Every structure is written in C-alpha cells, then in structure tokens.
C-alpha cells in the first residue's frame, strides 16, 4: 500500500486536520471519496487497534462507530486494502505485524 500512495507529512497533516476537525481522538467528519485520502484516514484510525489482538466483529463495530456513523464502510476499507484481516466467517478481525 505504501508504494501505491506516496504521502508527504504535509499532505498527511492537511488531510487529517480537514477530516478530524475536533482532533485525532475525535470523530471523523466524513469519509473521503478519494482513495489516497481514505488511505491517510485509515492509517490514523487503525492505530486505535492493537497489532496481533483478535477482535470480535461487534468490538470493531463499536470502536469504529465512535469515530464515524457508517462504521461498515471503514471496516470494509480496512479489509479491502489490507489494513486488517478477518476470519472466513467474518466474526474475528486482527492486524498482522
């Protein structure tokens, strides 16, 4: 993924400030339509989860719902873009090292 999107620190800060208007611990104003911006946002949100820990779907949903009402869109982005993995039955989620 890092190879696909070259993101400068200035660009990252600008995107995060635009979408997290109440700060990085606050809610997401909107989930962007452009993939590069989604990628930057996802990089920030994924930090709220522990690497190697297995989460139940309801735990992921509850955490993401605090960030953005359409939590399923973000969860799907995490899976589609390799930020997070899920079991075949969709009940467990985790982040690899």
Secondary structure, DSSP 8 states (H G I E B T S, - for coil): -TTT----HHHHHHHHHHH-TT-TTS--S---SSHHHHHHHHHHHHTTS-TT--EEHHHHHHHHHHH-S-HHHHHHHHHHTTSSEE-TTS-EEE---
